[in-house]
């Protein structure tokens, strides 16, 4: 059965935590014959994981298609260069930038059994001196090779030096083992501080997956003593930090990359931060997570990352963690603590944080309040954060995630709109047209106080079903225009609306009285008085209720009730 690595073919890259760079240039068997099969890629994956080393493992191209130990062949294939050599350089540069000497382990498998039944041959460019066709190009000192051999033999694996000038010693100028020794060969690689070794494994060490993984365990135990550990805070290249995929933004709660929001305040802050970094350097390192695809993602410091990119920085200091080092909840708490240390999250970003935490950890509002409420610093001082408060922040953010009401969200971000108004009055309005009309035509131009806004809402609801319709009514638009020309805009608008409402009420009352008079004469006779039959609106309710006055006696009550029943079936009393 094929391993997962064989099913999902690719050139895999892994970030490391020390100075070792593991290269497996030809991880796939060249032939389909059962006796020629091997599991070198499985060894590479396990060894990289155990060593926590940088690694580039070719599990995509067979050696018969392209030999990735042959730099002449690699150079002619841009796609291979980009997916193989570029990553090797990126990892080497990162190790060197952090003042460590890279140790490059190039691992391959022999096509046949090794001489004298040895398990591993060590090649360090030991050709033959004075023989041009077999140049002597050492890539590491023989004394260091001896230390590695002793450590590996202590694990029960027999070793030997590859014969000088053989294909297993990596002496050819075009060999991957010579990558760092050739001037003017591949730009940016020449560096005598890099040591590389070619390890050729006997086929029996990687014949099957289980055997290959067992071999990897032994090599890890042997080589771990030669690691130089990276510091917690180190330099990484900005191009190694990814922010394009959704999973890369898991812990980024700042609102970003959204064309709907001007975020002028935030832009000026990033410019200010960029200037500070250029003048004083980065005072607080980023916090990054090592991913399994050879790149980093940001846990804390997204705006510092943006600022550094803006001024063209290539390297940036960062604390590096691996996702397996902590729980997801730990990372949310770390990110929250770091983000609120220097500049608080705005209300929309708080909602974004809460929604992300809820989705990732399957938490309801009560759980979110317990876990993060105190750190977020929301709610009443000295009191526990309620699930209702959490709900408000999430409702405002969900307006953003639905791509609704961008101006409302933008003004909350830039502190031009009170969060309480957005959360308690605007967010509960389900229709975005109603919400936008209320904000853009009433709240923003009139700037009403909270009690004034409540009065305006009551007056608007009395006019029409639907806020946007009520606000768009020509009478309301006329009153808004008049109010805007006065110093007390909101108070004037309320007064004008109330006057208009009173006038309308008087007019409506006259029309209704006239209508009832006509009905009385039609059904009960011209000489029937109000004492015999009358309908009046009940001013004490808001439901348009009517009060019926009916005078009956023992002789006429059947007739009167029949007339009332008939008119109720035939007349619409609630329509003007």
Secondary structure, 3 states (H helix, E strand, C coil): CCCHHHHCCCEEEECCCECEEEEECCCCCCCCCHHHCCCHHHHHHHHHHHHCCEEEEECCCCCCCCCCCEHHHHHCCHHHHHHHHHHHHHHHHHHHHCCCCCEEEEEEECCCCCHHHCCEEEECCCCCCCCHHHCCCCCCCHHHHHHHHHHHHCCCCCEEECCCCCCCCCCCCCEHHHCCCCCCCCCCCCCCCCEEEEEEECHHHHCCHHHHHHHHHHHHHHHHHHCCECCCEEEEEHHHECCCCHHHHCCCCCCCCCCCCCCHHHHHHHHHHHHHHHHHCCCCCEEEEECCCCCEEEEECHHHHHHHHHCCCCEEEEEEEEHHHCCHHHHHHHHHHHHHHHCCCCHHHHHHHHHHHHHHHCCCHHHHHHHHHHHHCCCCCCCCCCHHHHHHHHHHHHHHHCCCCHHHHHHHHCCCCCHHHHHHHHCCCCCHHHHHHHHHHHHHHHCCCHHHHHHHHHHHHHHCCCHHHHHHCHHHHHHHHHHHCCCCHHHHHHHHHHHHHHHHHHHHHHHHHHHHHHHHHHHHCCCCCCCCEEEEECCCCCCCCEEEEECCCCCCHHHHHHHHHHHHHHCCCCCC
